[in-house]
């Protein structure tokens, strides 16, 4: 059996924990060489360290290190293990720790860090030559061509369910035979509602995704459809398909994860139950499949699935994402940065739900540069300016 040597970045997050569940459920398929996390969820991280015994652990928050050591000792004691029976890992800590871990010699690095902070780890992984199983879409959005230029063909394996579906369906034909990509969306918790009905949306309502259990940022991005807008940009960057040939349709049941239409009129869809373990497992083992990751669809039972066009009003953030994607350069980074600030402001009660739509659009209009973007420093500079601009607009609404 070919045992894959794996590094997981963002191990305490939703995708990271599900990835470790896949490893747990398939002994012999994978070996965890390293795990990295911010350092906020100390109890979860300590249990992961004891269970998987990685060689290296990276912690972004250096001040969390003493607490993690103590938590590991507590886990060992609770399991009746002595410290001498446990192979203690090498610990890296500080701002560069996650990047250093991403360079570790291994078969696959899963980048499941949430948000823009995952960009440097993505670049470090690609430059090291490791395969990158990418669940951190923001780093691709922000880095754009800076990331795709670093990647050799086939080095980036998408882990998002939609892009994993597209990658699988694209095996069905040559690049020249592809007509368009069709990305599916559940429609989020507010599917079928009009914008005016969302004036008093609460955090609890926005987090209540109908199909997926995700972190707060991704859940709120799904509620605003920003997540789907980012996926359109990501699909263009990953597969080189023009924006005009990438569509979004609403599929509430979430069994059809995305589709590829070919020039002869045929369409290949990837269908499976809504369970992130499948695209995660495929990302870790690509291009191979491992058995019994999730139960398949029961094709002997009746099913009723629907496909609906994306409502233009509720899909406004998808249209804006398509616009910034076509502009290129720093425009997608500005869109993403403004959204991250707005989501944080919404969660903290500083911005109403509909304010996310308004502020992101205003920042894009105000901050998108007309100059060429040549370096990572250029992109990060405009991204930082977008965050300042978004905070200023939010603060002005509070006065």
Protein Blocks (a to p, Z undefined) as FASTA:
>chain_A
ZZdddddehklmmklmmmmmmmmmmghjaccfbdcdfhlammlmmmmmmmnopabdcdfb
lmlmmmmmmmmmmmmmmnopafklpccddddedjklmmmmmmpgcfbdcdfbgcjklmmm
mmmmmmnopacddfblmlmmmnmmmmmmmpcghkaccfbfklmmmmmmmmmpcfklpmbd
cdddehiamgoiafklmmmccfklmmmcfkbccdfklmmmmmnommmmmmmmmmmmmnop
afklcccdddfkomagbdcddfkopacdddddddfklmmmmmmmocbdcehkbccddfkb
ccddddddddfklmmmmmmmmmmmmngmmlmmmmmmmmmmmmmmmmnopacfklmmmmmm
mmmmmmmcfbdcfbfklmmmmmmmmmmmmmmmmmmmmZZ
